[in-house]
């Protein structure tokens, strides 16, 4: 009887990852730089999904998902970067996987360095695969310069200074990526100029059709799902457009709706709080006062 492969494969180590993809043993137990062309991918031999305890930064030569505005593609065609945090599930690559490079870094490699904490602040590790960073030619050159130093360090110089050098290059790579994502948000503004209106419409419908009272206060994840993007990407894109994240926009809409109800109805504060999705009226009153410097009752009295 044939044993079926598990639906989800969990890598235990870099050595395990190299073994599964037919690669030589890694030169360092916690950091690996891989040319995707060297990976052996046998159709049907891998489970459909995988998860690993590493940070993965993948550069792919032929990225899909370019943004199309009208009849033109505005994103660059020099390949791009996809980021995965430890514990995230990703699909197994196909036998026709694109060419490029993988940088795998175990979180323990960064222990005792500030990067162990600051790496969690790079939101792009929580972006979806279709929210990849598309690079210009100059950006690609900068990224490849860092890749070359990492590869050379792993190939030739594993000594007492290697960790310092590798950590500094990984941090430089992340800072470059942060900068280049900022550029991507700017160049995509043409295609995202109706994003605020879409958010406004989604939130209006959410409150109008009673979803709030049934499902609670709208979350960033709910908003992102409606827009077809990850919550992290949505917040970062809104921050680039307006200076405020998605949670701020939701709270502003909640206060707007609360003001409308307080000024045009005799509903109690508790009733309005439940209509807007709050489980506890105190939470509603706290948010309202934070945003307006008035309690809901004080606002109603001042309005009247």
C-alpha positions, 0 to 999 in steps of 0.5 A: 500500500502506497503511503501518501505524503503529508499535506504539510511538511515542516522543515526542522533545520537548514540541513533538512531543507537542503536534503529535501531539495537535493542540495549539498549540506549548508556551509553554515548551520543557520544561514544559507544562500541558494541558487534556485537553479541548483534545487532539485524539484521532482513533480509530485514528490513534495507535499503541497504546502511547507512551513519552516522555522527560518526567515526566507528572502527570495529573489525571483527573476520573473515575478508575476503580479505586476500592477497594470494601470490602464493598458500599461505595466508600471512596475519594473521587470528586473525581478523582485523579492518575496519575504517569508517569516518563520512559521508561515505556510507556503506552497511547494515550488513547481518543477518549472519554478522561476530562477533566482536566489534564496536567503534563509536565516534562522532566528537564533542566528540573530540572538544577542544582536539588536536585529533579533528584535528589530526584524519584527518591525519590517512589515513586508515579512507579513505581505502576501506573495502577490505583494512582492517588491518589484525592483528597478535595474538600479535597485537590483544592482544594490540588492545583488551587491549585498547578496554577493557579499553574503555568498562570498562570506559563506563560501570563503570566510567562516571565522569569528567575524563572520556573524558580525559581517553577515548580520550587518549585510542582512540588516542592509538588505532589509533597509534597502527593501524598506526603502524600495517598498516606499518607492513602490507605494509611490509609483503605484499611487496612480493605481491606488488613488481610489483606495480610500474611496473603496475603504469608505464604501466597505466600511459604510456597507459594514455598518449599514447592513448590520454586520457590525452589530453581528460580527463586532468592530471591523478589523484591519484583516476584514478590510484587507480581505475585502480589498484582496490584500494582506493586512500589513500591506494595506496598513503600509500602503495607507501610511504611505498615502495618508500618513496613517495606518488602516486601524486609524482609518477604521477608528475615524469611521467609527467616530464619524458614525458615532457622531452621526447617531449621537446627533440624530437619534435618541439611542443610548450610548450603550445602544450606539456602542452595540450597533457599531460592534463594541462588546462593551460600551466602556470601550466605545466611550474610551475610543470616542473620548480619545478621538474627540476629547469629549465623552459621547454624552458630553458630545451629545449635550454640546451638539444640542 
